Amino acid sequence: MNPRKNNWFKVVPAAVAAGVTFAPIGLYAQDEDADEDVFELSPFTVDAGDQDGYRATATLAGTRIKTELKDLGSAISVVTSEFLEDTGSTDLEAVMPYLTSSEIGGLDGNFSGTEVNGSRPDQDESRANPQSTARVRGLFRPNYTRSYFSTNIPIDSYNTGSITINRGANSLLFGLGSASGVINNDLKGPQIGANNSKVTARIGKHGSHRGTFNLTRTLIEDRLAVNVAGMYNDTQYRQDPAYDRSKRAFGAFNWTVFKNEDSSFLGRTTIRANAEIGEGDRTPPANIAPIIAYEAFFQPPPDFRPYSGNDYSIGLGYERLAANWEPWKLVDTRPLDAETGEIVTDSSRLTAEGAFASHYNSDPDEFLIRWKEVENNPARREEVSATVLSTAHIFNSIIYTHNGNPLANPALQGIHGRIPLRGGPWATHVNTRAYVEGPQGTGFVASSLQNPEVFDYRNQLITGGLHDIGTEFDSQSITFEQGFWEGKAGIEATIDDQRWSQTKYQPFGGGHRDLPIYIDATAYLPTGEPNPNAGRAFILNRNDKDNWREVIRNNSRVTAFLNHDFADMNEGLGKWLGRHSFTGLFQSEKASNRNLTYSRNWIGSDFDYRAGLNGRSSPRIDINDVGTIAYISDSNVGLDMNDVRLSPVEGSLLQAGDAIKAFYFDRSDEANYKEGTVNVARVLEGGGASAQKVDSEALAWQSYLLGGNLVGLLGWRTDEVTTYSRANGTVLRDINGVYDMSNLDISSTPQADPESGDTFTWSVVGHVPHKWIDRLSGPLTGMSFHYGEGENFSAIAQRTDIYNNTIGNPSGVTTEYGFSLEFANKWFVKVNKYETGATLSNAADGGSTSAAVNWHRNLAERWMTGIANPDTLPFDETSIGAASAIEAGFNYYQEVVDAILGAQPQPAQSIYSYMADPEDPGKLVSTDTIRNLKSTADVQAEGLEIELVGNPTNNWRIAVNAAQVETVVSNTAQALSQYNQEIIANYQAAGLWNPILREGADSAVGFVERWTQQVTAPLAAAQAKDGAVSQEQREWRVNIINNYSFKEGRFKGLGIGGAIRWQDKVATGYESLINEFGIPVPNLDKPFFSGAETNGDLWFSYKRKLGDKVNWKIQLNLKNAIGDNDDIPVVTNPDGNVAIVRLAPERSWFLTNTFTF
């Protein structure tokens, strides 16, 4: 999939060889007993010398030049190397739960990090890229940077000196970016004068293991130092067979080209460079339990009327459903003879006309497929589980009435779910998730499994080992630095290139209809034979796809500074005018994004499946995707729902080259019913390419006045954003519809005029003079006050609202103020009050924005589908939909279609200009579309942050942080709300907004209820949450981290530490109320809460010398030694029942040996 591969056979041995080769040089160059002669530090870097235990004293996050943290008004936290070592954190997922105002998903995270899209959760992205789940201050994902260049490369401690978190908008770091802030990976670099080595080996629970090495050598005294590092990690999770394997190699050098000791103008001339390469492969764990949709097989359907005010579909109703419900109901789906109505059991009589209604197939020479069996390939019988069966497309709507369909019994409507489209064996399955997706289930979410005896989701993955995520990356960076006037000025120029790519194969996943667990309720096969899988639970993979994505970043940056102290001119003048630092920045970042989607398709060897399937002259890849049903239980007939026992999917799915026997119907041949072969092919279905270039300029002025007791910072930044799209104006495909790779070429001509914006940041810090504090004669040794404001904006693809108006870029504004205290030069406390606002963010609208366009079209098509000549054909009065239209005052199908299309408000109506598809009369085509249609919302976060870091003694480290936050949404989907009111008024004027009228010619669902379900209700629910806190937001979080090391006495060398992580209760849902428009919305005054959580870690260490040169340390970490094992509620439905749960963090352990020399 990716033509570039990292050659580990060359890189890793080279890195190790370099370390071994350089080691003797360093040892001979230094006196064994002498202290390391550390080289003069650069103002453009921070290093370990700026850390003291858990406390960092300097950062680049304020002005891009090394600045004391105490002189900055921004909310900046630094995770030191000692903090990472004590807690055993090796990546961002491990360390984020300990940090201020920070959340991250995953098995050890402090919230689910999973998007609940409408009625179902979607874990695909959060499982593939765990860093994407991070959230700061309850807002959004922060920007990730690597030496302050945007990055996709994940953080790992093996080459990380520290992690800097800047919370809130700060344009001096990034004028473009998230209002949540920036998380920067401060890479380790070799320090001239240093000679050290470090090797670690870790083992952990479930067979996990990890090893690293890091060697630094000064090769030329006072001139050249090099560093090489490597890492191998194999994490095994409790959810079998989930794993995460990765390996990385890193190299860097620091070279003083010229010392210029005799020059008063030129300072040192330095070149620094680093490069890294890495790859990983994982079957990711899942922190959300599987979704189930089989409740109605065991228990009566729920009555939603008290919560939503809506009953089941027209002509059905809860009372009728409940009266006709039977436990363990299996449905006779054998095809009927079109003339006699008798069940057809003779295979030779299974003709297209007799067994399949023409409603599904309009082309007279079309092929209809029915699989004989999947496991008839001897080469794969042992590979593929016998419980894995394949089927064709499945018609994605609840079954209602179809003439000649044995499922016409109204008592079954809405209970048993789906039938195949364009062939495949008739199949009916219990799909109670359809309940919550109907109008009656507005506000409800499909439930996740909450009984680990049914399936041990805490220790197993329902999809087995099928999911596979592969990642590769490489990066190169080189920096030139020149100092002037004995360090009073300097310039740094950096070129940084990164490439990151990922492959994703996640069958049975996503927030789609495929996700839940169903039960097969089909009693018979089409041949009349009993269905051997009747009553068995299964999961469905509607189509089998894999994806590849690549991001290439080409960056350059020039930073220059000038320091001036008026005291150098005149001491008296210096007291008044102080000292000043001016920093300028010029930066260019270009990110090129490319992606490909591959699908597994049926390719006919005995017949042309692709061309015949839909009767279209233009080929379509997506209509013959390989679908898979995986049965994961024995028959459940006669069982209680809690007695169901599920097993994970075993084996592998069909792959390219597999051949499958199939029966098919060829209506062009009198010998209608035939047996043939189809093959599986992996076909390039689609892709995309785009690029974004950001050119930035920034100026910062920091002033130290009144003897350094008053520190002001003023920053300005301008960013110009240019976007590029693919070079091909039209997507190119070959004659079979296969995507052409030339579509990945990116145009050198901008897609539109560049967008630009100016942002400002300023802060002031006042330090109480020491002589004033000394008069207090107490432990207080320092006091400061701060105030700051910052801005930024996000340059994203141009968005438009539903009226085709351009939406501006999202922007963020942060105000922060507070104070800091220092006690005995050992305890440091910072209290920060903040307000962060983000405007024009993409709204969580429950899918109502896209539905307002898609369902308008769907409603029109549902009155066109199957109609041979809608212009002249009068209604078929035997159709319940047509009968409803007659009662509503319509006479022809086309009248209804015209009324629907004419109701669309302008300018959308003129933009889309729908017309009948000449190749498929039952479909509509549009002349244009509203591009990148979005709705927006504003988000406001307010809170309090308290951070304490203590070094009471040289062997005792303490860090405490407490954060209070309330993040609320406002102004959700305002344009869509206006549009919805307008289109409903138009529907009313056209006679369509009538409770009698069905949504389509053959549908039992009402027109009004369908629109209400898809658009009005989710929109109202989203807008009703204006003023509510963010999903899974806990008002308070407190973290305490503590470590004590014995330096002498009988316990010398022993260390003991621990951490407590406490989270407040959380609102997981709300009762519902019916608003003045009859729409169910959340009642924000009546939330459902999940209780507070406490998790605790312990660690024990021992260190001693091994001989004269080697220091050894062994450390045992007990993760979540304190904590509950019960599932944690994430979403609660309006009836008070918990719908979605996440897994509690697991108790685990790992043992780390560290050797330094």
N, C-alpha and C positions, 0 to 999 in steps of 0.2 A: 504494500500500500504506500509505503514511504520509500522513495528511491535511495535515501541517504541512510546509512547505518553507521553507528559508532563502532569503531574497531577496537574493542577492548584488548584484543590480543597484542596490540601495539601500545596502547596508552598506559594500561595499568603496569605492565612490566617495566615500561620506560620510567614511570613515576617512581616505582620502588627502586629501580636501579640507580636513579638519580639520587634518591635519599641515601642509599648505601654508599654510593661513590663520594657524595659530598661530606658524609659524616666524618671520615678521618681528617679531611681538610680542616673542618671546624675545630675538631678536638686538638689538633696540633697548633692551630693558630691561637688558641686561648690557654692561659694559665688555668690549670684545673682548679686551683684554690681561689682564683681571682673572681671578683664580682664582674658580671657582664657590663661592658662599657657600652651603654645604650646611646644611640645616635640622637642628635638633635631632632625634635619632632616637627612635623609639618603642620602648618595652620589649616591645611585642607583635609586632615585626617584626625580621627580619635583612635585611641588604642587602650590596652589594658591598664596603662598608667592612669587613665581617667576613671577607673573603677575602684571602689573600696567596698568589698563585700557585695551587698545587694544595692549599693548606691553608686550611681554614675554622677560625675561632676561636670562633664562637658558634653556637647553635642554639636552636630552640624545642622540639626533640624531647625535652628532658629534663623540663621542668615546664610547658610551654606559654608560658613567659615566657623572654625572651632570657637565655641562660645560657652561661657559658664551657664549651666542650667539655671542658676539662681537669678541670672540677669534677663530671663525671658518670661514674658507674660503668657505664653501659650501653655496648653496642657500637654506636656511631653513626659513620657515614661520610658525608661531604658531598662531592658532586661539584660543583666550582666552575665558574663560567662559563669560566674560562681552560682548564680541563681539557677541557670540551666543545669549545671552539674549536680547541685543538691537535689533538685526536684526530679532529676533524671529525664528532663525534657529534651528531645532531639528534634522536634519539629513544631510548627505553629499550632497544630491540633492539640499537642500535649501541653503547651505553655499558656495558651489563651485563657483557659478557665481560671488561672491564677491572677489575671491582670484586671486592672481597673476598667469598669464599664465595658467589658469585653465578653463576647459570647462566640461559641463555635459549636457546630454539630459534630456528628460522629459518635462512636460507641462510648468514648470518654468525655464527650462534650457536655456543656451545661445547658443546651437546649437542642431541639431536634434539627434545626437548620433546614427543614424540609418545607417546600412550598406545597400548600394545600390548594390545588387549582380546581375551583368549583367544588365538586363533591368527592374528589379523590386526591391523594397525595402523589407527588412526583419526586422520587429520590434519585433519578438517573444522574443529574448533574452533581448533586451533593455527594453521591457515592464515587463518581468518577474523579472529582476535584474537591477534596474535603476543604481546602482553603477557601473555596467559594462560599462556604456557609458562614463565614465569620461575619459578625455584626458588632458595631461599636456605637454606644449610646442609644441602642435600640433603633438605629436608623437603617443603614445599608452596609454592604460590604465595603471595606476600606480599599484604597489603592495600595497595591503591593509594588514595592520598589527594591532594587538591588543597587546599592551605592547611589540611590536617588535617581535611577533610571527605571522606568516602568518595566515590569517583568511578569512572566508566567512561570518562572522557575521557582519551585518550592524551596522554602527555607530548610536547611539541615544544620545541626549544631557543629558538625565536623569541621566546617570552614567558616563558622560564624563567630565574630568577635563579640557582638551584641545585637540586640533587636531594639529598634527605636520605634515607639508608637506615638505619633502626633495626632491627638484627638481633635476633631473639628476642622473647619476650613482654614487653610493657611496657604495663601497664594505664593508666599516666598518659596515654599517647597514645590507646590504645583498649582498654577493658576487653574489648570484643568484637573478635575478629580472629584472624588466623592466628598460630600459634606461630612462623612464619618471620619475622614482623615487619611493618614498614610501610615503604613507599616513598612519600615525599611530594614533590609538585611544588611548589616554592617559586616562586610567580609573581612576575614583575617588577612593581614598582610605581613610580610616579613619585616622585622625591625632591624636595621643595621646595628650590629653589635651583639645581637642575640644568637645563642647557640643552644637549642633545646630540641628534645624529641618527646613525643607522646604517643603511646599505643594503648588502645582500649579494647577489651573483649567483654561482651555482654551475653548472658543467656537469660531466658525468661520463660514465663508460663506458655504452655502449648507448644514448646519446642522452638520458640523465637530465639534468634541470635543475631548479633551485630558486632562488627569489628571496624575499627578506624585506626589510622596512623596519621601523624602530623609531625613533619620534621622541618626545622628552620636552621639554616646555617649561614654564617657570615663568611663568605668566600674570600673577600678582599677587605681587609680591615678599614673601617670608616668609609667604605665605598659600595660594596655589593653584598646583598643578602638574598637568599632564595628560600622558598617554602614549597614543599610538596605534601599533599594530603590525599588520602583515599578513604572510602567508606564502602562497606557492604552491609546490607540490612535485610533480614528475612523475618518479617513479623507474621506470626501465625495467630489467628483469632479464635475465640471460643466458638464462633459460628463456622462450623465445618462446611465446606473446605476453604473458607475465605483466607486469603494471604496477601502480603504486600512485600515484594522483593525489589530491591533497587541497589544500584552500585554507581558510585561517582568518583571522579578523580579531579584534583585541583592542583594547579601550580601557579606560583607568583614569584616575581622578583622586584627588588627595590635597589636602584642603581643611582648612586651619586656620580653623575658624569663629570661635573666640575665642582670643586669646593669653593673656588674663587675667594680664598681666604685673604688675598692681598688687595681685594677690590672693595671700596666703600660703596660702590653702586650696585654691583651684582652680588647676589647671594648664591646659595647652592643651586646647581642645575641638576634636576632629578628626573629620572624616568622610572615609572612604576607600571607593571603590567600583570595581568592574571588571565588565566583561561581555565575553563571547567568543561567537563563532559560527563554525561550521565544518562542512564536509562533505567526503566522500571517496568514491572509487570505485576498486575494485581487482579484478584477476584475480590472486589470490595465487600466488606460486611454491610449489613443493613440495620439501622437503628430504629426503624419503624416495623412493627409486626405486619405480616401479610394481611391484605384486605380480603374479606370474605363477602360472597354474594349468594349464599345458598340457604339463608335462614328459612325462606318460605317452603323448603322441602320438609322442614320439621315443625314449624310453628306458623300460626295464622299471620297474615299480613298486618302490619301496624295501621292504626287509625291516626292519620296526620291532621285531621280536621281541627282538633283543639289547638294545634300549634301553627298551622299554616292557613287555616281557613279554607283549604282546598280539599276537595274529594278526588278520588281517582277519576280516570278519563270519562268523557261523556258516554252514557249508556252502560257504565260499569258500576262504579260506586263501591264504597267500603262494605256496605251491608251485603251486596251481592257477592263481592269477592269472598267475604268471610263465610257466607252461607255455602258457597260452592267449594271452599277450600278442603282439600284432603291431604293428610300427611303422606309423604313418600309417593306422590302422584307421578306415574309414568304415562307418557302421552303416545298414542298410536299415530305415528307420522307416515304410515305407509301411503304411497301415492294412490290417487283415485283415478279410475277410468273417467275420461272427460265426458263420456256419453251416459254410461250406466251408473256412475257413482260408486261402483264396486272397487274394492281394494285390488290393486294389481300386484301379483306376486311372481308372475312369469317374467323372467329377465328379458325375453325376446319382445315382450310387449311394453317394455319401459321406453317408449318412444318420447321424443321431445314434446310432441303434441299431447300425448296422453298423460304424462307424468309431470310435466313442467308447464306452468301457465305462461302464455306468451308475454305476460306482464313483465317478466324478467329478461326476455330475449326477443329483440325486435328484428334481428337479421335472419332471413329465411335459411341461410346457409351456415348458420353459426354452430359451433361445436359446443356441446355441453359435457362437462367432465364429471365422472364419478370414480373415485379411487377404489380399486380392487382391494388393495392392502398396501401398506408401506413397507413392512418388513419382509418383502419377497426378494430382497437382494442378499444372497448368502454372504457376500463379503462384509455386510454391515450388521448381520443379525447379532453378532456377539458384541459389536461396538455400541449399538443403539438399543436402549431399553425397549422391551416389548410394550411398555406403556406409552410410548411416544407414537402418536398417529398424526397424519397430516391431512389437511382439508384445504379446499379452495377458499375464496373470499367469503366472508360472512356478512350478510345484510345487516347493517348496524342500526336497526331500530327495533323496538319491541313489536312482537307479532300482534297484529290485530286481525281483521277479517280480510281474507283473499278468497275469491270465488274458487271453488274446487279444492281448497286447502283444508285438510282435516282439522286444522287448528282454528276453524271458524267458530268453535264453541265460545260464546261470550264469557263463560265462566273462567276460561283459561287466559283471557286477554290480560296482558300486563303481568302475568305471573311467570310464564315460561317464555324464555327470552328470544332466541334468535334462529333464523334459518339461513341456509347458504344462498348466495347469489351466484349466478352463472355456473351452476353445477355443484358437485360435491354431494355426499349423502345428506338426506334431510336430517337435521339435527336440532333438537330443542334442549335448552338447558335452563336450569333455575338461575334467575338473574335478579335477585332482590335489590341489587344496587340500582336497578332501574326504578325502584320505588323512590329513592331519594333524588333521582335525576328528573322525575316527573314534577308537574306543578304542585302536586300534593306534598312533595318532599322538600319544598323550598326552605333553605336554611339548614338542611340536614347534610351530613357527610357520611359516606359509606364507612362501615365499621371495620376496624382491624381485628384480627384474631386476638383474643385475650385469655385463652386457655392453653397453656403450654403442654397440657396432656394431649390435646388434639394434634398439635404439631409443636415440636420443641424449637420454636423460633429463636429462643435465646442461644441455642447451641447448634443450629443448622440453618442453612439457607434454603428456601423453598425451591430456588432455581438451581441448586447444586453448584457445580463448578462452571456453568455455562458463561457467566459474565466474565469478560476479559477486557482490562484496560491496560494499554501499553503506552508508555511515555518515553520520549527521547529529547535530549536537549544538548546544546553546546553554547558556550559564550566565550568571547574574547574582549579584553579591555586593555587599552594602553593609555597612559597619562604622562604628559610632559608638564613639569613644574619648574618655575623659575622665580627665585626670590630676589628682592631688591632692598637696598638701604637697610641692611642688617635686620631684615624681617619686618620692616615697616610696610612693605608692599609685596605683592606677589601675583603671579598669574598661573593658572592651571588649565590645560587643554586636554580633553579626554575624548577618545573614540571608543564606543562600546557597541558591540554587535552580539545579538542573541538569536538563537533559533530554538523553538520549542514545538514539538509535534506530539499528537496523541491519537491513538486508535481506540475506538470504543465499540464493543459488541455487547449489547445488553438486551437479549431476548426476554420476553415476558415482562418487560419493564415499562416504565414511563407512567404518566398520569392518564393513560388512555383506557379504552374499554377493555383492553387485553389484561389489565392488571389484576383484577380480583380472581378469587377461586370460585368456580361454579360447580354445579352438579349436572351431569348429563341425564336428562329426563326423557330421552328417546327410547321407546319400548321396542321398536323394530327398525331394522335396516330397510332401505327402499326395496330390497328383493323379497321382503316378507320374513326374512330370518330374524330371530330375536337379537336384539342389540346386546352383544357381550359386555358392553361398557355401561349399560343402564344402571343408574344410581351411583356411578363413580364420580368422585370429585376430579376436576381438571383445571388446568390453567391454559390460557390461549395466547399464542403468539400470532397475531393477525398477519404480520409480514415480517420477514427475516432480513434485517438490514444491519450493516455495520458502517461506521463513520471514521473518517480521517480528517484531522484539522491541523493546520500548521500556522504558526505566527513567527514572522521574521521581523526583528527590530534592528534598525540601523540608527544609531544615536551619536550625536556629537555635542560637546558642551565646552564652553570657555567661561571660566570664573576668574575674576580679578578683584583684589582688595587693596585698600590704602588706609593705613592707620596714621592718625595725626594726634599728638598730644601737645597741647599748647604750653604745658609745663616745660617742654623741651626748649621753648623759646623764652619763656619767662615764668618763674615759679608762681608769682602772684597772679599773672594772667591765667595760668593753668587752673587755679582754684575756681575761677569764675567761668572760664570757657571750656575747661575739661579736656577730655580726649574723645576722639571720634573714629569710627570705622565705617568706611564706605565700601560696598560690595556691588559689583556688577556681574550680570550673568547673560550669556547668549547660548541658547540651546536649540537643537533641532532633533526631533524624534520622529521617525517614520516607522509605522507598524503595518506590515502587509499580512493580511489574513486570507487563507485559502482553506476550503473544505470540500470533501467529496463524500458522497453517499453511495454505497454499494448495496444491491438487493440480490437475494437469491430468488431466481425466477424459474418457472417451469418452461422448458423449451421442448417442443414436440419433435420427436424423431419420426413418428408415424403420421403426424399431422401438424399443421402450423397453428399451434396453440395461441401464440401472441396475436396473429392477424385475425383468427376466427373468433376470439373470445368476445370481442365487443363489436365486430362488424365495422370498424372504423378504417378509413383510408390512411390516417396518420397513426403510426404505431405509438403505443403507450407502454412504458416499462411497468408502471405501477399496477396494472390490472391483472398481472399474472404472478404476483409475489407468492412465494412459498409460505403457506401458513402452517402452524403446528398446534396440535392439541396434545398436551401432556397429561395423562391420567395419573393421579397421585394418591389414589385410595382404592380400596375394595368397594363393593357395593354398600351403600349406606341405607338401603331399604330396611325399614323396621328398627332403625337405631334412634336413640336420643341424640340431639345435636352435640352434646358433650361427649358422646361415645364415638364420634367420628375420629378416625386416625389417618393422618396424612403423612406422606413420605416425600422427600425431596426428589426432584427430577434427576434421573440417572442417565449416564451415557452422554452422547453428543447428538446434536441435531443433524439433519441432512446437510450435506456439503456439496459443493460443486463437483460434478462428475457422477453423482449417484443417479441410478436409473430406477424408475418406479413403474409398475404395471398399472394401467388405468382402463376403465370402460369409458367409452364416449359415444355420443350420438352425432351422427353425420346426416343432417337432413337433406343433403344433396344426393344421398345414395339410398336406394331402396333397402339395402341391407343396413338398416339404421343403426343397430346396436353393435358396437365393435369393441374389440380389445386391442390396446396398443401400449406404447411405451412413451413416457415423458422423462426428460432428464432435468437435473438441477444444474443451473449455471449461475455463477456470481457475475452480476452485470453492473456496470457503472451507470447508476441511475441519474445522478445530478450532482450539483456542487455549487460553489460560489467563490468569488474573489473580490477583494476590496482592499483599500489602503487608506491610511490616515496619516497626514504629516502635520506636526505641530511645531511651529517656529515661535520661540519665546525670547523675551527680553525682560530683565528684572533689575531693579536697583534697590539697595537697602542702605539705610543710614542709621547706625546705632551710636548714641551719644552717652557718655559717662560724665555726669555733672556733679557738682557739690562733693568732690572727692570720691566719686564713684557711688555715692549714695542714691543718686537719681539716674536711672538708666532708661533711655527712651529708644524706641525702634520704630522706624517708618519704612514701609516697603511698598513698592509699586511694581506691577507686572503686567505685561501685555502678551497675549497669545493669539496667534493666527492659525486657524485650522483649515487644512485643505483635504478634501476627500477625493478618492479615485475609485472608479468601478472597473469592471472587467472590460478588456479591450474590445471583445466582440459585442456589438450592439444587440445581436440576437443570439440566444443560446443555440449552439451548433450540436447536431446529433447525426449519427449515421443512419442508414436506411432502416435499421432495426430499432431506432430510438435510443441507442446508446450514447451517453454523454461524451462530448469531445473534450479531450484534455486541453485543447487550445483555449477553452473557456476560462482556464485559470490564469491566463495572461492578464495583467493589470495595465490599464491605459496610462500613458504618461500625461494625458490631458485631464485636468481636474474635472470632476463631475459637475461642479458648480463653483460660483465665486467663493473665495475663502471667507470664512467667518472669523471675526476677531472680537476680543473683549479685554477690557482693562479691569484689574482687580487691585485692591489695596489691603494692606495689613499694617496695623500699628499697635503698639503696646507701651506701657510705662510701668516700671518697677521702682519702688521706693524702699531703700534699705534704711532702717533706723540706725543712726550713727552708733558705733560701738561704745563711745564714751557716755551716751545716754543710757544704754543698757547696763553698763558697768555700775551705774549708780543704784541699780535695783538690788544688787548684792544677792542675786538668786541664781538658779541653774540656767536661766535664760541667757543665751550667748548670741542670739541673732533673731531679728524680726524684720519681715519684709511684707510689702503690700503690692499687689499687681492688678492691672486692668489691661485688657487687650481686645481687639476686634480683628476679625479676619474674613476674607472672602475667597470664593473660588467658583468655577463653573465647570460643567461636564460637556465636552464636545462629543456629541453622539450623532449618529446618522439622523439626517433631517426628518422630523416627524410632522405629521399633519393630523388635524382633528377631523371629525366626521363631516364638517362643512368645508373640508379641503383647505383650511387655514393653516399656515405654517406655525408650528409650535416652537418657541424659543428654546434655547439650551437650558437644562436644569442648572440652578445656581444654589450656592450655599453661603450663609452668613453666620458667623459665630461671635458671641460676646462672652468674655470670661473675666471674672474678678475674684479676688480672694486674698489670702495672706499665708505666709510661711513662718515657721518658728524653728529655732535651733536651740537645743539644750546641751550644754556641756560639750559642745562640739562632737556629740555622739548620737544624738537623736534629732531627726529632721522630719518636720511635719509640714505638709502643704494642704491647704483647704481651698477648693476651687468651686465656685458657683458658675454655671454656664447656661447659655441658651444657644441652641443651634437650629437654624431654620433652613429647610431645603424647599425650593419652589420648582414647580413644573416637573416634578418627578413622575415617572410612569406609574399610573394608578393600578392598584389591585382591584379590578372591577368585576371579578368573577367571570371574565370572558364576555361580558355584555357588549363591549365595543365591537369586537369582530362579529359577534352574533347579530348585531343590528344590521350588518350588511349581509352576512351569510344566510341568516334565516329569512330575510326578505326574499332573497333569491330562492331559497329552499321551498318556501311556501308557494311561490309561483311554479317552480318545477314539479311540485307534488300535485299540482293540478294539470300539468302537461304530461307527466310520465305515463307512457303506455297509450297515449291518445294518438291515433294514426293521423288524424286531420283535425286539430283543435279549432281551426277556423270555422268549420261547418258542422262538425259532429255534435249533435245534441247530447244531452246527458243520458247516460245509462242509468235508468231509474232504480235498477237493482243494486247499485253501489250506494252504500250508506253515505259516502261523502257527497255524491251527486244529489241524493235525495235531500240532504241538508242544504245544498246550494239552491235547489228549486224552492224549498221552503223559505230561504233567505231572499228570494226574488231574482235569482239568476236563471238564465235559459241555456247558455252554452258554456263549455269549458273556457273558451277564449275570453268570454266576458269576465270570468273570475280572474284569469291571468292578467288581462288588461287592467282590471281594477287594482290588482296588487301592484303591478309595475308602475301604474300611474300615481300611486300613493307615496312613492318614495320622494322625500323632500329634495329640493334643489340645494346645491349644485350636484348632489350625488346622482340624481336621476339622469342628468345630461352626461355626466362623466361615464357612468356605466353603460347607458344606452343598450339595455339588454335586447337580444333578439334570439330566435330559435337557432339552435346549432344545426347547420345543414347536414352534418354527419350523424346526428343523434337528436331526432325531433323532440325527444322528451327532456332535453337539456337546453339551458340558456348559455349564450356566450356574451361577453361584454366587450365593448370597444376600448375601454380603458379602466383604470382602477384608481382608488385613492391610495397613494403609496405610503407605506409605513404608517398605517392608521393607528393612532394611540389616543388614550385618554390620560389626563394628568391629575395629580393631586399635590398638595403641599403638606410637608411634614415638619413638625416642630418638636424639638427635644429640649427639655429643661431638667436640670438636676444638680446634684451636689457630689463632689468627689473629694475624698479625704485619703491622703497617702502618708504613711509613716515608714521611715527606714531608720533602723537603729544599729549601731555598732557599739554596744555598751562596753565591750572589751575587744581585744584583738582576736578573740576566738569565739565570739558570739554574734550572730547575725539575725536580725529580725526585720520582716517587712509586713506591713498591714495596709490593706486598702479597703475602703468602704465606698460604695457608689449608690446613690439614689437617682433614679431616672424616671421620667414620664414622657413618653414619645407618642404624640397624637397626630392623626391625619385630619386634613380639612380640604374643602373645595374639591372633592372627588368628582371627576367626570362631569364637569359643568356643561360642556358642549354636548355631550351625549344625552344628558338629561333634557336639554332643550329639544334636541332632535327627536327623542322618544316621544315627548309630548306632541310634537308636530306630526309625526307619522301616525300616531294613534288617532289624532284628530282627522287625518286624511283617510285612515281606514274607516272611521265612523262615517265620514261623509260619503264614502264609496259603498256603504252597506256591508262592509266586511267585518266590522267589529260587532259581531252578532254571536251570542252564546250558542246559537243553533248550528252555525256553520262549522264544518270540519276543516282541518288544515290541508286536506288533500282529497283526491278523488276516491281513494280506498282507505282512508284513515278514520279511526274512531276517536282521535284526539281533536279537540276543538281548536279552531283558529286562534281565538282569544287566549285560551289557556297555553297554547304553544308559545305565542309571542310573550306572554306574561312570564312563562317559565324560563325562556331563553334570554330575554332582554330585561323586561321591567323588574322582575323579582330580584335577579342578581344585582342589577343596578341599584335598586332601592336598598338592598342589604348592604352593599358597599358604601352607599352614601349615609346609611344609618350609623355606620361605624365612624363617621366623622366625629372626632372628640373622644373616641375610644383609644386605649393604649395599643401598641403594636402587639402582634401575635406572639405569645409566649413571653411577654415582657414581665419581669419581676421587678417590683419597685426598688428593693434593696438587695445588694449583694455585698458580702464581706468575705475577704480572704486573709488568712494569717499564715505566714511562712516563717519558720524558726529553725535555726541550726546552731548547735553548740559543739565545739571541739575541745577535747582535753589536751592541753599542751605539756602538762607535767604530772608527776605523781604516778600512782599505780595504774591509772586509766589513760596514761599518755598514749596518744595516737588514736584514741577512740572518739567517734563523733556520733551524735544523735540529733535527729531533727524530725520535723513533721509539718504538716499543713492542714488547715481547716478551711473548707470552702462551704459557705452558707448562702442559700438563696431563699428569698422571701416567697410567700405563696403567689400563685399566678392565676389569672382569669383564663380559663380554657374555653369558655363559651358563655352564651347569654340565653335567658328565656326569650321567647318571641312575643311580639305584640302585633296586632293588625293595625296598620296606619289608616289615615283618613281615606286613602285610595284603595283600601282593601288588600294591601300588600303586606305579607309578613316580614317584619324587620326585627333585628336584635333589640332587646330592651336593655340598654346600657346600665340601667339602675338595678338590674337583677342578674349579676354574673354568677357563673359556677366557678368555684375555685379548686385548684389542686394545692395541696399543702406545701409548706416550706421543705427544703431539702438541705441535708448536711452530709458532706463527704469529707473524709479525712485520709491523709497519707502519713506514712511513717518511713523513716530511713535510718539506717545504722551504717557507720563506716569505721574502718580501721586503716591506719597508714603507718608505714615504717620504712626505713632504709633497707635495701638489699645490697649489701656491700657498700662501697664508697660512692658509687655513681648513680645508682638506680633508686628512685623513690617508688614505693608500691602502695596502692590504695585499693581496698576492696569495699564495695558499698552495696548493701541490700536495700532496695526500695520496695515498700509494700503499698501499692496503689489502691486507693479506695478501701483501705483497711477499716475505715469507719463509713458506714452508709447502708442504705436499704437496698434489697435486691428486687423489690416489687416494681412492676412496670409503672411508668410515669405518664399520667394523662397529658395529652397534647391538645385534643379537641373534644369538647362536650357538645352533644346535640341539644336542641331546644327542649327536648323532653327530659333532660337531666342525665341521660345515659352517656357514658364516656364512649366516644367513637374511635379516636386514634390514640394509641399509646406508643411511647418510645421505650427502649430498653434502658434499664438503670445501668450506670457504669459498673463494670465487672471488678471484683476483687482480683488483683493480679500481683505478680511480683517479677522483679528482674534483678540479677546480680551482675555487677560491673567491676571488672578488674582494670586498673589504670596503672601504667608504668610510665614514669617520666625520668628523663636523664639528659 
